[in-house]
């Protein structure tokens, strides 16, 4: 596993991390505690040191599982735990962004994780006007001065939101959507983030599974899975798109990519390797529900970079075949 600098924090983290939304709740299908713990330990044993969670994942279950994981590890000091706040249902918006709300959510995360200070806390896809006003970031600066958090950042959905957050002092990181189907950050964000020494955490590198190589036009999802949709009219529970694309078109695009995958890689590893080939990226956080998935994802770190020719081809593929189909915030 290769490590990368988390820039302004001075920390060094694994370039492949683990996102833990799927371990907290049922939005990706139910994961029993023993399976979740085995997945966390498998990731760690494969070299992963960066774990991303949020207070809303399972209403605290993901953080609680990570707290148990830390207690079970004799090497716990090497792990960097990033959490998020702002979407917990109690007290809800707009109180979640108040000083009292931010402080209470932070104390709850500290308790569930069993740590004295959070390595990183991030605002969790909060309203753009709240980001622009910036009071929420002043609350986080105060928590940092008190030693409750070591650094803060923002998880965002669009480039507009990312650029708004870059205007605020003390921002250590941005968590963004970035994958072969969502290449806009390359031109619109990467150089600006590097200039501000802001770490970039990449979520949805597999486009909610489209780039795993395992979904087909006949794939269905459990009603509790956030990707579940009604095929009649292609209306999705989470909007009108799947990972920003109409589901059928997303499957077609993924199938078009399969012949480009180098023989030594799975399609998922190919998608992760593509993200890692950009030096503005600090860490990539694919999810995993089983230990073998965590190990396979981690192995992408040791695979060779994709060739410049292949990168050029994937850029043309995005421009010619993908961008016109993207829907929603971008």
TAHU-V206509 format. One record per backbone hydrogen bond with DSSP energy under -0.5 kcal/mol. NH is the residue of the N-H (numbers start at 1). CO is the residue of the C=O. If there is no record, write none. Layout:
# TAHU-V206509
NH | CO
NH | CO
This chain:
# TAHU-V206509
4 | 13
6 | 11
8 | 197
9 | 6
10 | 7
13 | 4
15 | 2
17 | 15
17 | 284
18 | 50
19 | 286
20 | 52
23 | 20
24 | 20
24 | 21
25 | 21
29 | 26
36 | 32
37 | 33
38 | 34
39 | 35
40 | 36
41 | 37
42 | 38
43 | 39
44 | 40
45 | 41
46 | 42
47 | 44
48 | 43
51 | 49
51 | 80
52 | 18
53 | 82
55 | 84
57 | 54
58 | 56
59 | 56
60 | 55
60 | 57
61 | 58
62 | 57
64 | 60
65 | 61
66 | 62
67 | 63
68 | 64
69 | 65
70 | 66
71 | 67
72 | 68
73 | 69
73 | 70
74 | 72
76 | 73
78 | 75
79 | 76
80 | 49
81 | 79
82 | 51
82 | 80
83 | 120
85 | 122
92 | 88
96 | 92
97 | 94
98 | 95
102 | 98
103 | 99
104 | 100
105 | 101
106 | 102
107 | 103
108 | 104
109 | 105
110 | 106
111 | 107
112 | 108
113 | 109
114 | 110
115 | 110
118 | 148
119 | 81
120 | 81
121 | 151
122 | 83
123 | 153
124 | 85
125 | 123
125 | 155
130 | 127
131 | 127
132 | 128
133 | 129
134 | 130
137 | 134
138 | 134
139 | 135
140 | 136
141 | 137
142 | 138
143 | 139
144 | 140
145 | 141
146 | 142
147 | 144
148 | 143
149 | 143
150 | 118
151 | 118
152 | 170
153 | 121
154 | 173
155 | 123
156 | 154
156 | 175
162 | 158
163 | 159
164 | 160
165 | 161
166 | 162
167 | 163
167 | 164
168 | 165
171 | 168
172 | 152
173 | 152
174 | 199
175 | 154
176 | 174
176 | 201
178 | 176
178 | 203
179 | 182
182 | 179
186 | 183
187 | 184
188 | 184
189 | 185
190 | 185
193 | 189
194 | 190
195 | 191
196 | 192
197 | 194
198 | 193
199 | 172
199 | 197
200 | 280
201 | 174
201 | 199
202 | 200
202 | 283
203 | 176
203 | 201
207 | 204
209 | 206
210 | 207
211 | 206
212 | 209
213 | 210
214 | 209
215 | 209
219 | 216
225 | 222
226 | 27
228 | 225
230 | 235
231 | 229
233 | 231
234 | 231
235 | 230
235 | 232
236 | 234
236 | 239
237 | 228
239 | 236
242 | 245
243 | 241
245 | 242
250 | 246
251 | 247
252 | 248
253 | 249
254 | 250
255 | 251
256 | 252
257 | 253
257 | 254
258 | 254
260 | 257
261 | 257
261 | 258
265 | 262
268 | 212
270 | 266
271 | 267
272 | 268
273 | 269
274 | 270
275 | 271
276 | 272
277 | 273
277 | 274
278 | 275
279 | 277
281 | 278
282 | 200
283 | 200
284 | 15
285 | 202
288 | 19
293 | 290
294 | 290
295 | 291
296 | 292
297 | 293
298 | 294
299 | 295
300 | 296
300 | 297
301 | 298
302 | 299
303 | 300
311 | 307
312 | 308
313 | 309
314 | 310
315 | 311
316 | 312
317 | 313
318 | 314
319 | 315
320 | 316
321 | 317
322 | 317
322 | 318
323 | 318
325 | 322
326 | 322
326 | 323
327 | 244
